[in-house]
Amino acid sequence: MTTAAHPYDALMDITARPPAVFVRGEGSWLWDDAGKRYLDFVQGWAVNCLGHSPAIVAEALAAQSKRLLTPSPAFYNAPSLKLAKALVDRSCFDQVFFANSGAEANEGAIKLARKYGALHKNGAHEIITFAGGFHGRTLATMSASGKKAFEPLFEPKVPGFRKARLNDLTSVEGLITCKTVAVMLEPIQGEAGVWPATDRFLQALRALTRQHGLLLIVDEIQTGIGRTGKLFHYEHAGIEPDIMTLGKGIGGGVPLAALLASEPASCFEHGDQGGTFNGNPLMCAAGLAVLERVGSAEFLQSITEVGRYLESELQRLSTRHGLGEVRGRGLLLALDLKLPIGASIVAQAFEEGLLLNSPQPDALRFMPALNVTRDEIGAMVDGLDRVLKRSGTARLVA
Ligand SMILES: *Cc1c(COP(=O)(O)O)cnc(C)c1O
């Protein structure tokens, strides 16, 4: 064992992190160990749907932790049964498998589709996914992703993923063969910079997949659990997919994810799927608390209203600073910067005590807590306005 030269050195250096160490969070606010306060519009990448350390999640975790942590995934436990039932009651799906991360849920969706192909489609196993799509960081989910930066990594990739273009039905049709079993997409491509599939495209995709007997898989890890103003994004398009994955917001800050399937698509047999911590009562208790709060009609309505307010405020900033479009839905929005200055804006905002995210060099993405207030939006917009004003010359140089 070697002694790390600096406490930071003991962690694998997998991404560029600012040197602050965060010690506390409450709602839309975070504090570092020097006592500096930050207004957080990243929220753990759209994870903390009720903000940092919401009381209802903390209480659910505390109560469940005293009662039962992990009986074994081979036994039933009450919170996972309750949460599965609640998700089935609130969606078009019939069965749920719980996972610990979004990538693991998507890995399960890919396995489920391949199983369906083996059982019902003569071994068809190819899944059509989309350029720009992001489905996670396991080998199969990186292979399913259409992220350019992933292309040279960890070869050879898992075979069986063919990439179509978002909102281009012809590009999907052109990839369908007798080996195809499913089409998989994010209703809004989040990591790619918040690029929505149109409702019409989702409807056309549903019709096309039905016509060819293919499964339609929606990756709602970022868009699900109220993020876009409906509990699940697919509801906007009025379609019923065969398979859906959830992650991020479903745990309100703790690691929980889910794979949901309609009865015909839910075809795992004993031995096909499992996992030590899957469906553990502690995380499912948190999920239940989140779903109870976020799933209410009033709360979902408030997301739509606050989302419109954020959108109009961003639009105002864009006009003032000569920036591009505001896109997205609900509280998953992006501001087009027109220039590759995203990283610089994020770094300057950090100094101001404002946490922003730039998923692509020319875009900022906003994914605040779903209960963010108008005052907090106002404070964020003021901070970003100051940063944009200051970087006026930087923009010309960039
Ligand atoms: C974040 C994300 C994932 C991966 O989830 P992890 O919990 O990081 O494994 C997959 N798909 C989408 C759309 C995501 O936003």
The ligand as an SDF file (V2000), in Angstrom:
LIG
                    3D

 15 15  0  0  0  0  0  0  0  0999 V2000
  -27.5500    9.0820  -16.6590 C   0  0  0  0  0  0  0  0  0  0  0  0
  -28.1440    8.2760  -17.7620 C   0  0  0  0  0  0  0  0  0  0  0  0
  -27.8670    6.9050  -17.9110 C   0  0  0  0  0  0  0  0  0  0  0  0
  -26.8930    6.1770  -17.0140 C   0  0  0  0  0  0  0  0  0  0  0  0
  -27.3050    6.1220  -15.7010 O   0  0  0  0  0  0  0  0  0  0  0  0
  -26.2180    5.7860  -14.5530 P   0  0  0  0  0  0  0  0  0  0  0  0
  -27.0200    5.7680  -13.2820 O   0  0  0  0  0  0  0  0  0  0  0  0
  -25.1730    6.8530  -14.6100 O   0  0  0  0  0  0  0  0  0  0  0  0
  -25.6440    4.4510  -14.8850 O   0  0  0  0  0  0  0  0  0  0  0  0
  -28.4970    6.2240  -18.9300 C   0  0  0  0  0  0  0  0  0  0  0  0
  -29.3460    6.8450  -19.7600 N   0  0  0  0  0  0  0  0  0  0  0  0
  -29.6400    8.1460  -19.6550 C   0  0  0  0  0  0  0  0  0  0  0  0
  -30.6170    8.7600  -20.5820 C   0  0  0  0  0  0  0  0  0  0  0  0
  -29.0330    8.9180  -18.6630 C   0  0  0  0  0  0  0  0  0  0  0  0
  -29.3080   10.2210  -18.5730 O   0  0  0  0  0  0  0  0  0  0  0  0
  1  2  1  0
  2  3  1  0
  2 14  2  0
  3  4  1  0
  3 10  2  0
  4  5  1  0
  5  6  1  0
  6  7  2  0
  6  8  1  0
  6  9  1  0
 10 11  1  0
 11 12  2  0
 12 13  1  0
 12 14  1  0
 14 15  1  0
M  END
$$$$
